[in-house]
Each structure stands twice: as C-alpha cells, then as structure tokens.
Amino acid sequence: MYNKAKLLFFSYLFLGLVASLSAQEVTARLDLGKRDPHPDFIEYSPADGGIVTLGPSSTRSSRYVSITKYDRDLQQQWSHQVLEQNGRKTLDFLAVVGPNILVFVSEVFPKEGVIKTYYYQYNLEGELGTDQGILSVYPNERGQKVDLQYVLSRNKRKLLCYKNLQNKRASEEILYYIFDEEGEYTRNGEINLQYPDNRFSVRSVEVSNDGNIYLLGKFYRATNVRDAEDFQYVMYRYNTVTLEEEEIAIELGDRYITDLAFKIDRDENIYVAGFYSNQSTDRIIGTILQKITNEGEIAIDASGAFDASFLSNYLSSGQINRGKELRNFYLNDIVLRSDGGVLLLAEKFYVTRHPYRDPYGTWIDRELFHYEDVILTSVDSRGTIEWHAIVDKNQVSENPATLSYFDAFSATGTYIFYEYKPRHLERNIYYNTVNISGAVSGRMPLIQAYQYGHEFYPRYCQQINSHEAIMVYYQNRGKALAIVRVDIDGKTDSN
C-alpha cells in the first residue's frame, strides 16, 4: 500500500442515511521520530487488525532492511532483519495475505546475466516460512526490467503479482503469479494479447476471488489520434485454471471514450464506467456504463450527458449553448453500488509552468501541480445520472505527492480527505461528507494538533473496513512520521 496509490474499494452502501457531521476519531497512532527509521512500505493485516512495515533497520544506514509488526493499537510486537542490500536488489513490494507476510525482491546477477525475483514469507508471529522462494528467472535485458506489480482480490484472499513486459512491436505479454489465502504460491503463467506492445497500454488489472485475471487495456490504431476510430478500449478476462480467455471491445461509435475504469463483483460480473466526449480525448461531457455478465453477455450498455445545471459550475450559459465541454477532469475510481449502479470519482488536475532565471543566468521552468475540485457522479443501474456532488478545493504545490485526496466509504456515504488551508483558517487535513443523495457537508478538520510543516500523503492511506482507515502524514518537515487509525464514524480527535 505504501508505494501505491491503489486504495481498497468497498461496495457503496445505499441505506438512506444522512452523513454524520461529527469529526472523526483517531483511535490509535504510531509516531516515528527523527531517531526512528521510517518505513518504505506499510500494509494492513486483516487477520489481526495490525499493520506491517518494511524499511531500513536504522537511521544510520539503509544497508539492512527489516520487517516490523504492530498490533491493532499500533504497538510494536516484533521486528526482524529481512535482507542486506548489495546495490543489486530492488524491494518490489510488501503484502499481507491471510496469516502470512510476503516480501518480494528482484535482484540482478551480472555474472549469470539474469534477473531473479524471489520472496520471503513470514507468519504473523514473525517466524520465517519461505526464504528466497523463486518466483521467476529471466535474462537481464531491457524488456525484462519492469516493475513487479500486485493487486489483491475483493475478499483479500488472492494475491496476483504480475509483470507487463516491454516487447516493442511484439505482442503484449504479461507474466503472472498467484498466491492463495494462506499466502502460498499456487500457480503462474503467461498472458499474450495479440496487439503490438508499443500500441497497447494496460490501464488496470484485477483478480477475482477465484483467482481469474481481468484487465482493461487501450489499443491505439494510429500514432496520432484524430477521431474516435483511432483507438479502442478492450476488456479482457482470463481463467487461470482452464486457461480460457475472452476479449470484449468497449466502443461508443463516433464519440470519444476519454476515461474508463472497471470493477468485478462477487459473481464475476464486470462493471465498466467512465466519461465520454463528442469532441476529443481530453474533454468530458457525459458518462458511460456497461455491465458484462460472467457469461460474456452485455447486460447494460448506457450513456448519459451532463445537464446544464452541473455544467454551469464550470461553464457560462453561452459556452454551454455552444457545446463547450469540461477539460482537465480525470477519473480516479469507480465504486459499485448495491443496486447495480456505480459511483464515479474524478478530480480536476493540470500543470502550469513558470519560467524564471536563477542567479547564474540559467532559465528554469518551475512546475506547479494543481489539484482542484473532486466531482462525484452517481449513476443508477440503467445508466442514468442521478446526481453530481462537488467537493470544492484548490491545491497548488511543486510536490504533487502531498496533493489530491483520499476517499473512504461507510453506511452514511462518502468521505473525502485532503490537506488544505482555507481562507482565514489553519492548514489541516480536512474532510467533507457526501450523503447518498449527493448533499455535501461543510469542510471539517481531522487533526486538532496539525501544524505548519506537516504534510498529508493521501496515496499512502487505506480504508481497512467499513468504518476505519489508516492515514499517514509527516510532521516537522519530514522529520517525524505519523500513522493513525481513524474511526470514520467517530468523535472528535483529541490528539
């Protein structure tokens, strides 16, 4: 979780309740000061409610890497050295599956001319089960030097590790490795898509509770996209037991599909949702929704245009009448609703460059990253837009890691957390709630002791169940790290 922006998703619960306006409660916290080593990876342990960290053993050197286990109150239980760095090892990621902790490493062996990817397996008591279990051995070539990535199934009982190789004009190739609910390595294989690698982009990958692989890709028929026919989105399903495969094209005629995401439900039905444009690939004017059943049938195929009342938040009436569309909005995620609809979450993002001359006379471009409004769009099971909600913010910084937002979901609705300094108020981690009807609460602070020099890192946060989340922020300009457990429906924090 700590090196990825990928968050856990939970079914969006539509129970007819109004979002609570009380502040959240911090139920546990871990403060690591300047004399404590700060981890590179943090993962939640669903089996016992604790967390596991991986990083340098000390602040003096990064040569030795240790794994540390904390209980649900964020009190340390044990710590073990995992490996010694030699300049050729890359920590791929840390994962917790069932009662087991997995550490994945890729190492280059120059004399043999190979890259070996292997893993260490520990149980939650700190006992070593597997020491450098080999995952793969491949030639030390440019096409093989790709990151090992991972994703957990919806029930967190299957772990999919994969590498998307770089084959240039050859076919798109993905190597996969699956671990079961006990953290045991069970199967591996290779997926070959008959598209040139240099014209195909894998957008997202999921694994089902049964261990089947799903991926959404984008195929470019032309180098320069001039119309909607120059590219195509593809949904792909692969059965890792029977090795059967299925490919489904996602198309919208002469309209541009500008952004897509997908989720699979418990029955392995696929929900694909996103935005479209009538004009180009960098604008949006409406939503699309497709449901593909586990038998490959398209059960829902719908689209809906934004109405004038929503567009008027960003466009004048004249611009709306002339057909102008929204720009700089990007889809971050979709959440499945219990009634078969979806909730789309998007954010306005753009970069500005400001040239200046340094004291030595050299011209330098200063990049500023802008993360602005978050829009939530609720689409019912027929593909009809029910409502839009806008969480108003305007974040600007040269460091994008501290910008954007973290979202969480409970029975009362959606919570949007972000660092901000409103006018006439102090900087803090603020949040808004959006209830099931789309009503947005006022902006509320999360941490009462938040000070200047603290920095919130949304991409390191994780929702761990229906009412709790783990959040991470640095204190005192990066000298201290705070990891807090937050009760989303709780009371005011006293920390």
C-alpha positions as CSV (number, residue, x, y, z in Angstrom):
1,M,0.0,0.0,0.0
2,Y,2.7,2.5,0.9
3,N,4.2,2.7,-2.6
4,K,1.0,2.7,-4.5
5,A,-1.9,4.9,-5.0
6,K,-4.1,1.9,-5.1
7,L,-6.9,2.0,-2.4
8,L,-9.2,-0.7,-1.1
9,F,-12.7,-0.4,-2.6
10,F,-15.9,-1.4,-0.8
11,S,-19.4,-1.7,-2.0
12,Y,-21.2,1.7,-1.8
13,L,-24.0,1.1,0.7
14,F,-27.2,3.0,-0.1
15,L,-29.2,2.7,3.2
16,G,-31.0,6.1,3.1
17,L,-28.9,7.6,6.0
18,V,-27.7,11.2,6.2
19,A,-23.9,11.6,6.5
20,S,-22.7,12.4,10.0
21,L,-21.3,15.9,10.6
22,S,-19.3,15.0,13.7
23,A,-15.5,14.9,13.4
24,Q,-13.7,11.6,13.1
25,E,-12.0,9.8,16.0
26,V,-8.3,8.8,15.9
27,T,-8.3,5.5,17.9
28,A,-4.6,4.7,17.7
29,R,-1.4,6.3,16.4
30,L,2.2,5.5,15.8
31,D,4.7,8.3,15.9
32,L,8.1,7.7,14.5
33,G,10.6,10.5,15.3
34,K,13.9,11.6,13.7
35,R,15.8,8.9,15.6
36,D,13.4,6.1,14.3
37,P,13.8,4.6,10.9
38,H,10.9,5.4,8.6
39,P,9.4,2.6,6.6
40,D,9.2,2.4,2.8
41,F,6.1,0.2,2.9
42,I,3.1,-0.1,5.2
43,E,0.4,-2.8,4.9
44,Y,-2.7,-3.6,6.9
45,S,-3.1,-7.1,8.3
46,P,-6.8,-8.1,8.1
47,A,-6.3,-11.3,10.1
48,D,-5.5,-9.5,13.4
49,G,-6.1,-5.8,12.7
50,G,-2.5,-4.7,13.0
51,I,-0.1,-3.3,10.4
52,V,3.3,-4.5,9.0
53,T,6.1,-2.1,7.9
54,L,9.2,-2.7,5.8
55,G,12.2,-0.4,5.5
56,P,15.7,0.4,6.8
57,S,16.7,-1.2,10.1
58,S,18.2,2.1,11.4
59,T,18.5,5.8,10.6
60,R,22.3,5.5,10.1
61,S,22.2,3.3,7.0
62,S,19.8,1.7,4.5
63,R,22.0,-1.3,4.1
64,Y,19.9,-3.6,6.3
65,V,16.2,-3.9,5.7
66,S,13.8,-5.0,8.5
67,I,10.2,-6.1,8.8
68,T,8.2,-4.8,11.8
69,K,4.8,-6.0,13.1
70,Y,2.4,-3.8,15.1
71,D,-0.9,-4.8,16.8
72,R,-4.2,-3.1,16.2
73,D,-3.3,-0.4,18.8
74,L,-0.1,0.3,16.7
75,Q,2.1,-1.1,19.5
76,Q,5.2,-2.9,18.2
77,Q,5.1,-6.7,18.6
78,W,8.3,-7.8,16.9
79,S,11.0,-6.8,14.3
80,H,13.3,-8.9,12.2
81,Q,16.0,-8.2,9.7
82,V,15.0,-9.5,6.2
83,L,17.9,-8.8,4.0
84,E,21.2,-6.9,3.4
85,Q,21.3,-4.6,0.4
86,N,24.2,-5.0,-2.1
87,G,23.3,-2.4,-4.7
88,R,21.6,-5.0,-7.0
89,K,18.4,-5.6,-5.1
90,T,15.1,-3.8,-5.5
91,L,12.3,-4.1,-2.9
92,D,9.3,-4.7,-5.1
93,F,6.6,-4.6,-2.5
94,L,5.2,-5.9,0.8
95,A,1.9,-7.8,1.0
96,V,-0.2,-9.4,3.8
97,V,-2.4,-12.3,2.7
98,G,-4.3,-14.2,5.4
99,P,-1.9,-15.1,8.2
100,N,1.2,-14.6,6.1
101,I,3.5,-11.7,5.3
102,L,5.2,-11.6,1.9
103,V,8.3,-9.5,0.9
104,F,9.1,-9.5,-2.8
105,V,12.6,-8.7,-4.1
106,S,14.2,-8.5,-7.6
107,E,17.9,-8.9,-7.8
108,V,20.3,-8.6,-10.8
109,F,23.1,-11.3,-11.1
110,P,25.6,-9.8,-13.6
111,K,27.8,-13.0,-13.9
112,E,24.8,-15.1,-14.8
113,G,23.2,-12.3,-16.8
114,V,19.8,-12.8,-15.2
115,I,17.2,-11.1,-13.0
116,K,15.8,-13.2,-10.2
117,T,12.6,-12.3,-8.5
118,Y,12.0,-14.1,-5.2
119,Y,10.1,-13.7,-2.0
120,Y,10.3,-14.1,1.8
121,Q,7.3,-15.5,3.7
122,Y,6.7,-14.9,7.4
123,N,3.7,-15.7,9.6
124,L,2.2,-13.0,11.9
125,E,4.3,-14.2,14.8
126,G,7.5,-13.4,12.9
127,E,8.5,-17.0,12.0
128,L,10.2,-17.4,8.6
129,G,8.4,-19.9,6.4
130,T,10.0,-19.4,3.0
131,D,13.5,-18.0,2.5
132,Q,14.0,-16.6,-1.1
133,G,11.4,-18.7,-2.8
134,I,12.0,-18.2,-6.5
135,L,9.2,-16.5,-8.5
136,S,11.0,-16.0,-11.8
137,V,14.4,-16.0,-13.5
138,Y,14.7,-14.0,-16.7
139,P,17.6,-12.6,-18.9
140,N,18.9,-9.3,-17.7
141,E,17.5,-7.4,-20.7
142,R,15.7,-4.1,-21.0
143,G,12.4,-5.7,-21.8
144,Q,12.5,-7.7,-18.6
145,K,13.5,-4.8,-16.4
146,V,9.9,-3.9,-15.4
147,D,8.3,-3.5,-12.0
148,L,6.7,-6.4,-10.3
149,Q,3.2,-5.1,-9.5
150,Y,0.4,-6.6,-7.4
151,V,-3.3,-6.5,-6.7
152,L,-5.5,-8.2,-4.1
153,S,-8.9,-9.8,-4.8
154,R,-12.1,-8.3,-3.5
155,N,-12.1,-10.6,-0.4
156,K,-8.3,-10.1,0.1
157,R,-7.7,-13.9,-0.2
158,K,-6.0,-13.9,-3.5
159,L,-2.8,-12.1,-4.4
160,L,-1.9,-11.5,-8.0
161,C,1.7,-10.5,-8.8
162,Y,2.4,-9.6,-12.4
163,K,5.0,-8.1,-14.8
164,N,4.0,-6.3,-18.0
165,L,7.0,-7.0,-20.3
166,Q,8.2,-4.5,-22.9
167,N,8.2,-6.2,-26.3
168,K,8.1,-3.2,-28.6
169,R,6.4,-4.4,-31.8
170,A,5.8,-7.9,-30.5
171,S,2.6,-9.0,-28.7
172,E,1.6,-7.6,-25.4
173,E,2.9,-10.1,-22.7
174,I,2.0,-10.3,-19.1
175,L,3.6,-12.8,-16.6
176,Y,1.5,-13.6,-13.6
177,Y,1.9,-15.4,-10.2
178,I,-0.9,-16.1,-7.8
179,F,-0.8,-16.7,-4.1
180,D,-3.8,-18.2,-2.2
181,E,-5.5,-17.1,1.1
182,E,-2.8,-18.8,3.1
183,G,-0.1,-16.9,1.4
184,E,1.1,-20.0,-0.5
185,Y,2.4,-19.7,-4.1
186,T,-0.1,-21.7,-6.2
187,R,0.1,-21.0,-9.9
188,N,1.8,-18.9,-12.6
189,G,1.5,-18.4,-16.3
190,E,1.8,-16.0,-19.2
191,I,-0.9,-14.0,-21.0
192,N,-0.3,-13.0,-24.6
193,L,-2.6,-10.4,-26.2
194,Q,-2.4,-10.1,-30.0
195,Y,-1.7,-6.4,-30.0
196,P,1.7,-4.7,-30.7
197,D,3.2,-3.8,-27.3
198,N,4.1,-0.3,-28.5
199,R,0.4,0.4,-29.3
200,F,-1.2,-1.2,-26.4
201,S,-1.5,0.2,-22.9
202,V,-2.6,-1.8,-19.9
203,R,-4.8,0.6,-17.8
204,S,-5.8,-1.6,-14.9
205,V,-5.6,-5.2,-13.6
206,E,-7.8,-7.1,-11.2
207,V,-8.0,-10.6,-9.8
208,S,-11.3,-12.3,-8.8
209,N,-11.9,-14.2,-5.6
210,D,-11.5,-17.4,-7.6
211,G,-8.1,-16.2,-9.0
212,N,-9.2,-15.2,-12.5
213,I,-7.5,-12.3,-14.1
214,Y,-9.2,-9.2,-15.6
215,L,-7.6,-6.3,-17.4
216,L,-8.6,-3.2,-19.1
217,G,-6.4,-2.0,-22.0
218,K,-6.3,0.7,-24.7
219,F,-5.2,-0.1,-28.2
220,Y,-4.1,2.7,-30.5
221,R,-4.8,2.0,-34.2
222,A,-3.0,5.2,-35.1
223,T,0.0,7.0,-33.8
224,N,-1.8,10.4,-33.8
225,V,-5.4,10.2,-32.5
226,R,-7.6,12.3,-34.7
227,D,-11.0,10.7,-34.3
228,A,-12.8,8.1,-32.2
229,E,-11.9,5.3,-34.5
230,D,-8.2,5.7,-33.9
231,F,-8.2,3.9,-30.6
232,Q,-10.2,1.3,-28.8
233,Y,-10.7,0.1,-25.2
234,V,-10.5,-3.6,-24.6
235,M,-11.8,-5.7,-21.6
236,Y,-10.0,-9.0,-21.2
237,R,-10.9,-12.0,-18.9
238,Y,-8.5,-14.9,-18.3
239,N,-9.3,-18.1,-16.4
240,T,-6.1,-19.2,-14.7
241,V,-7.3,-22.8,-14.3
242,T,-8.8,-23.7,-17.7
243,L,-6.6,-21.0,-19.5
244,E,-9.7,-19.9,-21.4
245,E,-9.8,-16.3,-22.4
246,E,-12.4,-13.7,-23.5
247,E,-12.0,-10.3,-25.1
248,I,-14.7,-7.7,-25.3
249,A,-14.3,-4.3,-27.1
250,I,-15.7,-1.2,-25.4
251,E,-16.9,1.2,-28.1
252,L,-19.1,4.2,-28.3
253,G,-19.5,4.8,-32.1
254,D,-18.3,8.3,-33.2
255,R,-17.9,9.5,-29.6
256,Y,-14.6,9.6,-27.7
257,I,-14.2,7.4,-24.6
258,T,-11.9,9.7,-22.6
259,D,-11.5,7.7,-19.3
260,L,-12.5,4.3,-18.1
261,A,-12.3,2.1,-15.0
262,F,-13.7,-1.3,-14.1
263,K,-14.7,-3.4,-11.1
264,I,-15.8,-7.0,-10.7
265,D,-18.4,-8.1,-8.3
266,R,-18.7,-11.3,-6.2
267,D,-20.3,-13.2,-9.2
268,E,-17.5,-12.0,-11.6
269,N,-19.8,-9.7,-13.5
270,I,-17.7,-6.8,-14.9
271,Y,-18.8,-3.1,-14.5
272,V,-17.1,-0.7,-16.8
273,A,-17.7,3.0,-16.3
274,G,-16.2,6.3,-17.3
275,F,-16.6,9.5,-19.3
276,Y,-17.1,10.3,-23.0
277,S,-16.7,13.4,-25.2
278,N,-18.2,14.5,-28.5
279,Q,-15.1,16.4,-29.4
280,S,-11.7,14.9,-28.3
281,T,-9.9,12.7,-25.9
282,D,-9.1,15.4,-23.4
283,R,-12.7,16.6,-22.6
284,I,-15.7,15.1,-20.9
285,I,-19.4,15.7,-21.4
286,G,-21.2,12.6,-20.0
287,T,-20.9,9.1,-18.5
288,I,-20.9,5.6,-19.9
289,L,-21.8,2.3,-18.1
290,Q,-21.5,-1.2,-19.2
291,K,-22.2,-4.4,-17.3
292,I,-20.7,-7.6,-18.8
293,T,-22.1,-10.8,-17.1
294,N,-19.9,-13.7,-16.1
295,E,-21.1,-15.4,-19.3
296,G,-19.9,-12.6,-21.5
297,E,-23.3,-11.0,-22.2
298,I,-23.6,-7.2,-22.2
299,A,-26.5,-6.7,-19.8
300,I,-26.2,-2.8,-19.6
301,D,-24.9,-0.5,-22.3
302,A,-25.8,3.1,-21.5
303,S,-24.6,6.6,-21.6
304,G,-25.9,9.9,-20.3
305,A,-25.0,13.6,-20.9
306,F,-24.2,16.1,-18.2
307,D,-27.1,18.5,-17.7
308,A,-26.8,22.3,-17.8
309,S,-27.2,22.7,-14.1
310,F,-24.0,20.7,-13.5
311,L,-22.0,22.2,-16.4
312,S,-22.9,25.7,-15.1
313,N,-20.5,25.2,-12.2
314,Y,-17.6,25.5,-14.7
315,L,-19.1,27.0,-17.9
316,S,-21.1,30.1,-18.8
317,S,-24.5,29.7,-20.4
318,G,-23.1,30.8,-23.7
319,Q,-20.4,28.2,-23.6
320,I,-23.0,25.5,-22.7
321,N,-25.2,26.5,-25.6
322,R,-22.2,26.4,-28.0
323,G,-21.5,22.8,-26.8
324,K,-18.3,23.5,-24.9
325,E,-17.1,20.6,-22.8
326,L,-15.2,20.2,-19.5
327,R,-11.4,19.9,-19.5
328,N,-8.8,18.7,-17.1
329,F,-11.1,16.3,-15.2
330,Y,-9.7,12.8,-14.7
331,L,-11.4,9.6,-13.5
332,N,-9.8,8.2,-10.3
333,D,-12.0,5.3,-9.4
334,I,-15.5,3.8,-9.6
335,V,-17.3,2.2,-6.7
336,L,-20.1,-0.4,-7.1
337,R,-23.5,0.4,-5.7
338,S,-25.5,-2.3,-4.0
339,D,-28.4,-1.7,-6.5
340,G,-26.2,-2.4,-9.6
341,G,-25.3,1.3,-10.3
342,V,-21.9,2.9,-9.8
343,L,-20.3,6.0,-8.2
344,L,-17.7,7.8,-10.3
345,L,-15.0,9.8,-8.6
346,A,-13.0,12.3,-10.7
347,E,-10.7,15.3,-9.9
348,K,-9.6,18.4,-11.8
349,F,-5.9,18.3,-12.4
350,Y,-3.5,20.3,-14.5
351,V,0.1,21.6,-14.6
352,T,1.4,25.1,-15.1
353,R,5.0,26.1,-15.9
354,H,6.5,29.4,-14.8
355,P,10.0,30.2,-16.3
356,Y,12.5,32.1,-14.2
357,R,16.2,32.9,-14.3
358,D,18.4,31.6,-11.5
359,P,21.3,33.6,-10.0
360,Y,23.7,32.1,-12.6
361,G,21.6,33.3,-15.5
362,T,20.1,29.9,-16.4
363,W,16.4,29.7,-17.4
364,I,14.4,27.2,-15.3
365,D,10.8,26.0,-15.7
366,R,9.1,25.9,-12.4
367,E,6.3,23.3,-12.5
368,L,3.2,23.8,-10.3
369,F,0.7,21.0,-9.9
370,H,-2.9,22.0,-9.5
371,Y,-5.4,19.6,-7.8
372,E,-8.8,21.2,-7.6
373,D,-12.4,20.1,-7.3
374,V,-13.4,16.5,-6.7
375,I,-16.7,15.5,-8.5
376,L,-18.8,12.5,-7.5
377,T,-21.3,11.3,-10.1
378,S,-24.0,8.7,-9.1
379,V,-25.2,6.5,-12.0
380,D,-28.1,4.1,-11.4
381,S,-28.4,0.5,-12.8
382,R,-29.9,1.8,-16.0
383,G,-27.0,4.1,-16.7
384,T,-28.9,7.3,-15.8
385,I,-27.1,10.0,-14.0
386,E,-28.9,10.6,-10.6
387,W,-26.8,13.4,-9.1
388,H,-23.4,15.2,-9.0
389,A,-21.6,16.3,-5.9
390,I,-18.7,18.8,-5.9
391,V,-16.1,18.9,-3.2
392,D,-14.5,22.3,-3.6
393,K,-10.8,22.7,-3.1
394,N,-7.8,24.3,-4.8
395,Q,-4.4,22.7,-4.0
396,V,-1.2,24.0,-5.6
397,S,2.3,22.8,-5.0
398,E,5.6,21.8,-6.6
399,N,5.3,18.5,-4.7
400,P,2.3,16.5,-6.1
401,A,2.8,13.7,-3.5
402,T,1.1,15.8,-0.8
403,L,-1.9,16.9,-3.0
404,S,-5.1,15.2,-4.2
405,Y,-7.3,13.3,-1.8
406,F,-8.1,10.1,0.0
407,D,-11.7,8.7,-0.2
408,A,-13.4,6.3,2.2
409,F,-16.9,4.9,2.3
410,S,-19.3,3.9,5.1
411,A,-23.0,3.3,5.6
412,T,-23.6,7.1,5.7
413,G,-21.9,7.9,2.5
414,T,-18.6,9.0,1.1
415,Y,-15.7,10.9,2.9
416,I,-13.2,13.0,1.0
417,F,-10.0,13.7,3.0
418,Y,-7.4,16.3,1.8
419,E,-4.8,18.7,3.1
420,Y,-5.8,22.3,2.7
421,K,-5.6,25.9,4.0
422,P,-9.0,27.6,3.7
423,R,-9.1,31.3,3.8
424,H,-8.8,32.6,7.4
425,L,-8.4,29.1,8.7
426,E,-5.4,26.9,9.7
427,R,-3.8,24.3,7.5
428,N,-5.1,20.8,8.3
429,I,-6.4,17.5,6.9
430,Y,-9.9,18.5,6.1
431,Y,-12.8,16.3,5.0
432,N,-16.3,16.6,3.5
433,T,-19.0,14.0,3.7
434,V,-21.3,13.3,0.7
435,N,-24.5,11.6,1.6
436,I,-26.5,9.1,-0.5
437,S,-28.5,11.9,-2.1
438,G,-25.4,13.9,-3.1
439,A,-25.5,16.6,-0.4
440,V,-22.1,17.8,0.6
441,S,-21.3,18.8,4.2
442,G,-19.2,21.7,5.2
443,R,-15.4,21.3,5.4
444,M,-14.2,19.9,8.8
445,P,-10.7,19.4,10.3
446,L,-9.5,16.0,11.2
447,I,-6.4,16.5,13.4
448,Q,-6.6,19.2,16.0
449,A,-2.8,19.3,16.6
450,Y,-2.0,19.7,12.9
451,Q,0.8,22.3,12.5
452,Y,2.8,24.1,9.9
453,G,5.4,21.8,8.4
454,H,3.1,18.7,8.5
455,E,2.3,17.0,5.2
456,F,-0.5,14.7,4.4
457,Y,0.1,11.8,1.9
458,P,-3.2,10.6,0.5
459,R,-1.8,7.9,-1.7
460,Y,-0.4,6.1,1.4
461,C,-3.8,5.9,3.1
462,Q,-6.0,2.9,3.1
463,Q,-9.5,2.0,4.2
464,I,-9.3,-1.2,6.2
465,N,-13.0,-1.9,6.9
466,S,-16.4,-0.3,6.6
467,H,-15.7,2.2,9.4
468,E,-12.0,2.6,9.8
469,A,-9.0,3.8,7.8
470,I,-5.2,4.0,8.2
471,M,-3.9,7.5,7.4
472,V,-0.3,8.8,7.1
473,Y,1.2,12.2,7.4
474,Y,4.7,13.6,8.0
475,Q,5.4,16.0,10.9
476,N,8.0,18.8,11.3
477,R,9.0,18.9,7.6
478,G,9.6,15.2,7.2
479,K,11.5,14.6,10.5
480,A,8.7,12.5,12.0
481,L,6.1,10.2,10.6
482,A,2.6,9.7,12.0
483,I,0.5,6.7,11.2
484,V,-3.1,7.0,12.6
485,R,-6.0,4.7,12.8
486,V,-9.2,6.7,12.2
487,D,-12.8,5.7,13.0
488,I,-14.7,7.2,10.1
489,D,-17.9,7.5,12.1
490,G,-16.2,8.5,15.3
491,K,-15.9,11.5,17.5
492,T,-13.6,14.5,17.6
493,D,-9.9,13.7,17.8
494,S,-8.1,14.8,20.9
495,N,-4.6,14.2,19.6
